[in-house]
């Protein structure tokens, strides 16, 4: 279990416990965090779970695969370094304290 901190565009913080093996997107969805739509349900077939990873955490996450890179092309105002699709980030104990900043909107 890891504590994930979701920060809405307006600065509202949500700290939730997310079980290992779930994704950061599932943690947001299951805890009703606004700002992650997850239209495809986690199939990496849309970009509506886009978020910015806090700079201190970017290097601690596994690298993006080609499919995630392609889908990020459809996300709103991506950052080449910090943008991730949260459906592709699996929660482990190592992510305890992860800070995820949500974009202004999802498209």
C-alpha positions in Angstrom: 0.0 0.0 0.0 1.3 3.4 -0.9 0.1 6.9 -0.1 -0.5 8.8 -3.4 -1.0 12.6 -3.3 -3.1 13.9 -6.1 -3.1 17.7 -6.6 -5.9 19.2 -8.6 -5.3 22.1 -11.0 -6.7 24.5 -8.4 -4.2 23.2 -5.7 -6.6 21.0 -3.8 -4.7 18.0 -2.4 -6.1 14.5 -2.0 -3.9 12.0 -0.1 -5.2 8.4 -0.5 -3.9 4.9 0.2 -3.7 2.8 -3.0 -3.1 -0.9 -2.9 0.0 -2.4 -4.5 -0.7 -3.7 -8.0 -3.4 -1.1 -8.8 -2.5 1.8 -11.0 -2.3 5.5 -10.1 -5.4 6.0 -12.3 -7.4 3.3 -10.4 -6.5 5.0 -7.2 -7.9 8.2 -8.4 -11.0 6.6 -9.9 -11.8 4.5 -6.8 -11.4 7.6 -4.5 -13.4 10.0 -6.7 -10.5 12.3 -7.4 -11.6 14.9 -9.8 -9.4 15.5 -12.9 -8.8 12.0 -14.0 -11.5 10.8 -16.4 -10.1 7.4 -17.3 -12.5 7.1 -20.3 -10.9 3.8 -21.6 -10.8 2.2 -18.2 -7.0 1.8 -18.2 -6.5 0.2 -21.6 -4.0 2.9 -22.7 -6.4 3.7 -25.5 -7.0 7.4 -24.6 -5.3 10.2 -22.8 -7.9 11.1 -20.2 -5.8 9.9 -17.2 -2.9 12.2 -18.1 -1.1 13.8 -15.2 2.2 15.5 -14.4 4.6 13.6 -12.1 6.3 15.7 -9.4 9.9 16.4 -10.6 11.4 14.5 -7.6 9.6 11.3 -8.7 10.1 11.3 -12.4 13.3 9.2 -12.3 11.8 6.8 -9.8 9.1 5.6 -12.2 9.6 2.9 -14.9 10.2 4.4 -18.4 7.2 5.1 -20.7 6.7 2.4 -23.3 6.0 3.2 -27.0 2.2 2.9 -26.6 2.1 5.4 -23.7 4.3 7.8 -25.7 1.9 7.6 -28.6 -1.2 8.2 -26.5 0.4 11.2 -24.8 0.3 12.9 -28.2 -3.4 13.3 -27.6 -3.2 14.7 -24.1 -3.7 18.3 -23.1 -0.5 20.4 -22.7 2.0 17.6 -22.1 5.4 18.0 -20.6 8.0 15.8 -22.3 9.6 14.9 -19.0 6.8 15.0 -16.4 3.7 13.8 -18.3 2.5 10.3 -17.8 -0.7 8.3 -18.3 -1.6 7.2 -14.8 -3.1 4.0 -16.1 0.4 2.9 -16.9 1.9 3.5 -13.5 1.6 0.5 -11.2 1.6 1.2 -7.5 4.2 -0.4 -5.3 5.6 0.3 -1.8 8.4 2.3 -3.6 5.8 4.9 -4.7 4.7 5.8 -1.2 4.5 9.6 -1.2 4.2 10.0 -5.0 2.9 13.4 -6.0 0.7 13.6 -9.1 -0.4 17.0 -10.4 -3.5 17.0 -12.5 -3.8 19.1 -15.7 -6.3 21.9 -16.2 -8.4 19.6 -18.2 -8.5 16.2 -20.0 -9.2 15.9 -23.7 
